[in-house]
């Protein structure tokens, strides 16, 4: 079975609404708020002791922002890859067949996206 990030028909969907996008020099830049995970009682104690913020900002560069904006529930990973190749210089995204799945896997591990097959979204 192909992992979703490598399946050209998979459709990544954002799982959070806690993000914003701003234009910087005409290029979109996305910042995502994601909660810190409290893994155990020691973490909880230290977070309280040092008044550690429970949210953390994930700032995406132009390429990451472009991918995030395409994770709209209607765009396949293949379409995202094609858009990246058409929009960015090759040295920023090549090889797309490796860089895109890696980035999507990271977003999935942070539970910021999930996948559906293209057939499910039609």
C-alpha positions as CSV (number, residue, x, y, z in Angstrom):
1,X,0.0,0.0,0.0
2,X,1.3,3.5,-1.0
3,X,1.7,5.9,1.9
4,X,-0.8,8.8,1.4
5,X,1.9,11.5,0.8
6,X,3.3,9.5,-2.1
7,X,-0.1,8.6,-3.6
8,X,-0.8,11.0,-6.5
9,X,-4.5,10.7,-6.1
10,X,-4.5,11.4,-2.3
11,X,-6.2,14.7,-1.3
12,X,-4.6,16.4,1.7
13,X,-7.1,18.3,3.9
14,X,-6.2,20.8,6.6
15,X,-7.4,19.7,10.1
16,X,-7.0,23.1,11.8
17,X,-8.5,26.5,11.3
18,X,-6.0,28.1,13.6
19,X,-3.8,29.6,10.9
20,X,-3.4,32.9,9.0
21,X,-1.8,34.0,5.8
22,X,-0.2,37.3,5.0
23,X,1.3,38.6,1.8
24,X,5.0,39.6,2.0
25,X,6.3,41.1,-1.1
26,X,3.4,39.6,-3.0
27,X,4.1,36.1,-1.7
28,X,1.8,34.3,0.7
29,X,3.3,33.3,4.0
30,X,1.3,31.1,6.3
31,X,1.7,30.8,10.1
32,X,0.0,27.9,11.8
33,X,-0.8,27.8,15.6
34,X,-0.3,24.3,17.0
35,X,-0.6,23.2,20.6
36,X,2.5,21.8,22.3
37,X,2.0,18.2,23.4
38,X,2.2,17.5,27.1
39,X,3.8,14.1,27.1
40,X,3.9,13.4,30.8
41,X,3.5,14.9,34.3
42,X,7.0,16.3,34.2
43,X,6.2,18.2,31.1
44,X,3.0,19.5,32.6
45,X,4.9,20.6,35.8
46,X,7.7,22.3,33.8
47,X,5.2,24.1,31.5
48,X,3.5,25.5,34.6
49,X,6.7,26.3,36.5
50,X,8.2,28.3,33.6
51,X,4.9,29.6,32.3
52,X,5.6,28.0,28.9
53,X,3.1,28.9,26.2
54,X,0.9,26.0,25.2
55,X,0.8,27.1,21.6
56,X,3.6,27.2,19.2
57,X,3.8,29.0,15.9
58,X,4.9,27.1,12.8
59,X,6.0,29.7,10.2
60,X,6.1,28.3,6.6
61,X,8.3,29.6,3.8
62,X,6.8,30.5,0.4
63,X,6.9,26.9,-0.8
64,X,5.4,25.5,2.4
65,X,2.8,28.2,2.3
66,X,1.9,27.3,-1.3
67,X,1.5,23.6,-0.3
68,X,-0.6,24.5,2.8
69,X,-3.0,26.7,0.8
70,X,-3.5,23.8,-1.7
71,X,-4.4,21.4,1.2
72,X,-8.0,22.5,0.7
73,X,-9.7,19.1,0.3
74,X,-10.1,19.4,-3.5
75,X,-6.5,19.3,-4.8
76,X,-4.6,16.0,-5.2
77,X,-0.9,15.6,-4.3
78,X,-0.2,15.3,-8.0
79,X,-1.9,18.6,-8.7
80,X,0.1,20.2,-5.8
81,X,3.3,18.9,-7.3
82,X,2.5,20.2,-10.7
83,X,1.7,23.6,-9.2
84,X,5.0,23.7,-7.3
85,X,6.9,22.9,-10.5
86,X,5.1,25.6,-12.4
87,X,5.5,28.3,-9.7
88,X,8.9,27.8,-8.2
89,X,12.4,27.6,-9.5
90,X,13.7,24.0,-9.7
91,X,16.4,24.5,-7.1
92,X,13.6,25.4,-4.6
93,X,11.5,22.2,-5.1
94,X,13.4,19.5,-7.0
95,X,13.0,16.7,-6.7
96,X,9.3,17.3,-6.1
97,X,8.7,13.6,-5.9
98,X,10.8,13.6,-2.7
99,X,10.4,17.0,-1.2
100,X,6.5,17.2,-1.3
101,X,5.9,13.8,0.3
102,X,8.4,14.6,3.0
103,X,6.7,17.9,3.8
104,X,3.2,16.4,3.7
105,X,4.4,13.6,6.0
106,X,5.6,16.2,8.5
107,X,2.3,18.0,8.4
108,X,0.5,14.7,8.9
109,X,2.7,13.8,11.9
110,X,1.9,17.1,13.5
111,X,-1.8,16.2,12.9
112,X,-2.3,19.3,10.7
113,X,-3.6,17.5,7.7
114,X,-5.4,14.2,6.9
115,X,-6.0,12.5,3.6
116,X,-8.9,11.4,1.5
117,X,-8.8,9.7,-1.9
118,X,-9.8,11.7,-4.9
119,X,-12.9,9.5,-5.3
120,X,-14.1,10.4,-1.8
121,X,-14.1,14.1,-2.5
122,X,-16.1,14.0,-5.7
